[in-house]
């Protein structure tokens, strides 16, 4: 950032919030007066269906923006729940328009983040429709691993993985039993291992091929 952008960002920020593991950051249907950038911690986005069933729609990582939808549409169309203790940087919703008016470069970053969310959801729909169960889980593990490596959270070939198998199965439209069976098979095949709340990548290239993914370089993500 330039000095002017940094000064504006400091004025734009209202404070920080700490959400304990299991706590709600945003509730579906709730009106939120704030936007949040995740400084640390992880969470899940989910939608509660009329049947009472929960559908996980994405995972939230450090650097992600939360609350843009409720900030623009007036109320959240999904919930965001902390999986670990999560520290949030808080921005008042009513200051967003000043961002677009006074800081077009930062406003572009905000638009880029929203566009990437749309792209990811489209990729998820394609995954659910065109990949089999093994390919779905391989895709999710590669996506999570690449994302966390890109923000420097890898340690000796592994990254934090605090999510439950239930979260993963909900996101991918699979049963917990089937998800567990695939994860065991991936470990046996020397591709990936989940243990001790960490994801260890044993063979990135082979797992990416199994997931029908290219070995492209990840885009650098802006942080608001």
Backbone torsions as a table, in degrees:
resi	resn	phi	psi	omega
1	UNK	NA	150.5	171.4
2	UNK	-76.4	169.0	178.0
3	UNK	-60.1	-39.2	-179.8
4	UNK	-66.2	-42.0	178.7
5	UNK	-64.7	-40.4	-179.7
6	UNK	-65.3	-41.1	178.1
7	UNK	-63.7	-42.4	178.2
8	UNK	-63.6	-42.2	-178.2
9	UNK	-61.9	-38.1	178.5
10	UNK	-66.4	-36.6	176.2
11	UNK	-72.3	-33.1	-178.2
12	UNK	-68.0	-36.6	-178.3
13	UNK	-71.7	136.4	179.9
14	UNK	-102.5	-23.3	-178.1
15	UNK	159.7	-160.7	179.8
16	UNK	-134.4	151.4	175.4
17	UNK	-126.4	146.5	174.5
18	UNK	-116.4	122.0	-179.7
19	UNK	-110.0	124.6	179.3
20	UNK	-70.3	159.3	176.6
21	UNK	-55.7	131.0	-178.3
22	UNK	91.1	-9.2	-178.9
23	UNK	-81.5	152.2	179.1
24	UNK	-87.2	129.4	174.2
25	UNK	-87.6	-45.7	176.7
26	UNK	-140.0	141.9	176.8
27	UNK	-109.2	139.4	177.5
28	UNK	-55.3	131.0	-179.3
29	UNK	87.1	-6.7	-177.6
30	UNK	-83.8	142.6	171.9
31	UNK	-89.2	129.4	-177.4
32	UNK	-116.2	136.4	178.7
33	UNK	-92.9	4.3	-174.3
34	UNK	-135.9	154.6	164.7
35	UNK	-108.1	155.0	-177.3
36	UNK	-135.0	140.6	164.7
37	UNK	-106.8	132.3	179.6
38	UNK	-77.2	117.4	177.3
39	UNK	-85.7	-38.3	176.1
40	UNK	-156.5	157.3	-179.8
41	UNK	99.3	173.6	-178.9
42	UNK	-138.4	156.5	-175.7
43	UNK	-151.0	173.7	174.4
44	UNK	-124.6	141.8	169.9
45	UNK	-94.9	136.1	-179.3
46	UNK	-147.8	157.3	176.9
47	UNK	-119.4	133.0	174.9
48	UNK	-91.9	120.5	-178.5
49	UNK	-82.5	164.8	-179.8
50	UNK	-61.3	-26.1	178.6
51	UNK	-74.2	-9.3	-176.8
52	UNK	93.3	-3.2	178.6
53	UNK	-83.2	149.2	179.6
54	UNK	-101.0	135.0	175.1
55	UNK	-117.2	113.5	174.3
56	UNK	-73.1	129.1	-178.2
57	UNK	-108.8	-20.4	175.7
58	UNK	-172.4	167.3	176.8
59	UNK	-107.7	149.6	-175.7
60	UNK	-114.1	132.4	-175.8
61	UNK	-127.2	166.6	176.2
62	UNK	-54.5	135.7	-177.2
63	UNK	97.8	-16.3	-179.2
64	UNK	-73.6	153.4	176.5
65	UNK	-100.8	133.7	-179.9
66	UNK	-122.5	138.7	172.5
67	UNK	98.5	2.1	-179.4
68	UNK	-63.3	-40.4	-178.5
69	UNK	-60.9	-49.1	179.6
70	UNK	-69.0	-29.0	178.2
71	UNK	-67.0	-32.5	-178.8
72	UNK	-93.7	-41.4	-173.2
73	UNK	-92.7	-8.9	177.7
74	UNK	98.8	-32.3	176.0
75	UNK	-148.9	154.7	-176.2
76	UNK	-75.7	137.7	176.2
77	UNK	-94.4	0.8	177.9
78	UNK	-152.0	167.7	175.8
79	UNK	-102.3	154.8	172.9
80	UNK	-127.4	121.4	-175.5
81	UNK	-120.7	129.9	179.7
82	UNK	-69.1	132.2	175.6
83	UNK	-92.5	-35.2	173.3
84	UNK	-121.8	172.3	171.4
85	UNK	-57.5	130.1	-172.1
86	UNK	-125.9	129.5	177.4
87	UNK	-104.0	128.1	-175.3
88	UNK	-117.3	139.5	168.6
89	UNK	-91.7	129.5	-171.7
90	UNK	-105.1	133.2	176.1
91	UNK	-125.8	127.0	177.2
92	UNK	-63.4	135.1	-178.1
93	UNK	-59.4	-37.2	-174.5
94	UNK	-72.1	-4.9	176.7
95	UNK	-94.4	-4.4	-177.4
96	UNK	-61.0	-39.5	-178.0
97	UNK	-65.0	-31.2	175.7
98	UNK	-65.8	-33.4	178.3
99	UNK	-61.8	-46.4	-179.4
100	UNK	-68.5	-34.4	-176.7
101	UNK	-77.6	-38.9	-170.3
102	UNK	-105.8	-21.8	-176.2
103	UNK	-133.6	74.1	-175.6
104	UNK	-59.4	-33.0	179.5
105	UNK	-66.1	-41.9	177.6
106	UNK	-71.0	-33.7	176.6
107	UNK	-64.3	-37.2	176.1
108	UNK	-62.3	-39.7	177.2
109	UNK	-59.0	-42.4	178.8
110	UNK	-61.6	-43.2	178.5
111	UNK	-65.2	-39.0	179.1
112	UNK	-61.9	-43.3	179.5
113	UNK	-61.3	-43.6	179.3
114	UNK	-63.9	-40.2	179.5
115	UNK	-65.8	-38.3	178.5
116	UNK	-66.7	-35.9	175.9
117	UNK	-61.6	-43.4	178.2
118	UNK	-62.7	-43.0	178.3
119	UNK	-60.8	-43.5	-178.3
120	UNK	-64.6	-41.8	179.3
121	UNK	-64.5	-37.3	175.9
122	UNK	-64.2	-40.2	177.5
123	UNK	-65.1	-36.6	178.0
124	UNK	-64.2	-44.2	178.2
125	UNK	-60.7	-42.8	178.0
126	UNK	-62.4	-38.4	178.8
127	UNK	-63.3	-45.7	-179.2
128	UNK	-64.8	-31.7	-177.2
129	UNK	-87.8	-29.0	-169.4
130	UNK	-119.1	-14.5	179.4
131	UNK	-103.1	143.7	175.5
132	UNK	-78.6	-179.8	-172.6
133	UNK	-59.1	-44.9	-179.0
134	UNK	-65.1	-42.3	179.7
135	UNK	-66.6	-36.1	177.8
136	UNK	-61.4	-48.2	-177.5
137	UNK	-68.1	-40.3	176.5
138	UNK	-59.6	-44.0	178.7
139	UNK	-59.6	-46.7	-178.4
140	UNK	-63.5	-43.3	-178.4
141	UNK	-66.1	-40.9	178.6
142	UNK	-65.4	-43.3	179.5
143	UNK	-60.0	-47.1	-179.1
144	UNK	-64.5	-45.2	-178.1
145	UNK	-62.8	-46.4	-179.6
146	UNK	-62.5	-41.7	-178.2
147	UNK	-62.6	-44.4	-177.1
148	UNK	-73.6	-32.8	174.1
149	UNK	-63.6	-40.5	-177.5
150	UNK	-63.0	-26.4	179.0
151	UNK	-104.5	17.6	170.4
152	UNK	78.6	26.0	-177.3
153	UNK	-100.5	8.9	177.7
154	UNK	-82.6	148.2	179.3
155	UNK	-144.2	98.7	178.5
156	UNK	65.5	35.0	177.3
157	UNK	90.8	6.3	177.7
158	UNK	-132.6	157.9	179.5
159	UNK	-132.2	159.7	176.8
160	UNK	-60.8	141.2	177.2
161	UNK	-143.9	80.2	-176.1
162	UNK	-83.8	-0.2	-174.9
163	UNK	-76.9	148.6	176.4
164	UNK	-81.4	158.2	174.1
165	UNK	-61.8	-29.3	176.5
166	UNK	-62.4	-40.7	177.8
167	UNK	-61.8	-44.8	-178.7
168	UNK	-65.8	-43.8	-179.3
169	UNK	-66.4	-39.2	177.2
170	UNK	-61.8	-41.4	-178.0
171	UNK	-67.9	-29.8	-172.7
172	UNK	-105.9	3.5	177.2
173	UNK	69.1	37.6	-178.9
174	UNK	-124.7	162.9	173.6
175	UNK	-80.1	157.4	178.5
176	UNK	-62.7	-39.3	-179.8
177	UNK	-61.4	-45.7	-179.5
178	UNK	-66.3	-41.4	178.4
179	UNK	-59.5	-46.0	179.0
180	UNK	-61.4	-40.9	-179.1
181	UNK	-62.7	-41.9	-179.8
182	UNK	-68.1	-41.9	180.0
183	UNK	-61.8	-40.8	176.7
184	UNK	-62.7	-42.1	-179.3
185	UNK	-65.8	-39.3	178.5
186	UNK	-63.7	-37.8	176.7
187	UNK	-67.0	-43.5	-179.6
188	UNK	-63.7	-31.6	-179.4
189	UNK	-85.2	2.6	177.3
190	UNK	72.3	32.8	-178.1
191	UNK	-103.6	-48.8	-178.6
192	UNK	-157.2	154.2	179.9
193	UNK	-139.9	135.5	174.3
194	UNK	-114.1	118.9	-179.4
195	UNK	-159.5	144.2	177.9
196	UNK	59.1	35.3	-179.4
197	UNK	59.6	33.0	174.7
198	UNK	-135.9	149.5	175.6
199	UNK	-107.8	119.0	179.1
200	UNK	-104.3	124.7	178.6
201	UNK	-90.2	111.4	-177.1
202	UNK	-90.1	-33.6	178.7
203	UNK	-151.4	88.9	-175.7
204	UNK	-60.5	-44.4	-176.5
205	UNK	-63.3	-47.2	-178.6
206	UNK	-67.3	-39.2	179.8
207	UNK	-67.4	-37.5	177.1
208	UNK	-63.6	-41.5	177.8
209	UNK	-64.3	-41.5	177.9
210	UNK	-61.2	-36.9	-179.1
211	UNK	-80.4	-0.5	-177.5
212	UNK	61.6	40.0	-178.9
213	UNK	-114.5	146.2	175.1
214	UNK	-76.8	160.8	177.0
215	UNK	-94.3	41.7	-176.9
216	UNK	-72.6	157.8	176.1
217	UNK	-76.6	137.0	-179.8
218	UNK	-69.9	143.5	175.7
219	UNK	-68.3	147.2	173.5
220	UNK	-76.4	125.4	-176.8
221	UNK	-93.3	134.1	173.3
222	UNK	-72.3	152.2	176.4
223	UNK	-119.2	126.2	-178.0
224	UNK	-83.2	NA	NA
